[in-house]
């Protein structure tokens, strides 16, 4: 283990080619105080332009910063794209209640900012919008605190994923699907080979509808939590329906994150069907 510790995030930084719009948005619309700015001649690489580097207080001792490169045209690679991989890099601010999220949505929309509806993920509820640069921003609230089960489950997930990534790279292949991660994770949790259809469900509130839905499956056996997971087991197949569980898409498509054994034969917007591996 690393004996060193970090005290938190001081700042994140991004380039901007819209100086006035960026200052107006973060200072006047988001309400973040401007706390520091550096102005400098370009130094280091010979082609480094003169620049501004300015910081806004983003709360809890952290800041969000921008570089403005004077006289530098925005390169094509830096043009914002509405793609999942571009939006993966984003900033999320936390609030404490659903009412605050609703108030922020109203405030931003009144300022002419396009805001998504509230979206509920596993442990957070969020709204999303973009700054003048096209960068994705988020305001979120925690639905529950992280618990020990979350950390243990994360370790199972990443251990399985890293092992599969290593195998794929060694064979000159790409790591292409989440399904082998879920299956490898189930083997790790079970501790041995699995002959039946099983779905492991992390023992946290947001996944409880999976367990409740399994109670209506006549052939399903539900094993009480062990090592942080419920185990839903059947000899031949397990079938779940999203609407009857009340799951939003984010929860539905991550429903098997605890791991499973068997073969997925149907995974549509409303039905998940897992059968025995030889079915």
Buried (B, 14 or more C-beta within 10 A) or exposed (E): EEEEEEEEEEEBEBBBBBBEEBBBBBBEBBEBEEEEEEEEEBEEEEEEEBBBBBBBBBEEEBBBBBBBBEEBEBEEEBEBEEEEEBBEEEBEBBBEEEEEBEEBBEBBEEEEBEBEEBBBBBBBBBBBBBBBBBBBBBBBBEBEEEBEBBEBBEEBBEBBBEBBBEEBEEEEEEBEEBEBBBBBBBBBBBEEEBEBBBBBBBBBEBBBBBBEBBEEBEEBEBEEEEEBBBBBBBEEBBBBBBEEBEBEEBBBBBBBBBBBBBBBEEBEEEEBBBBBEEE
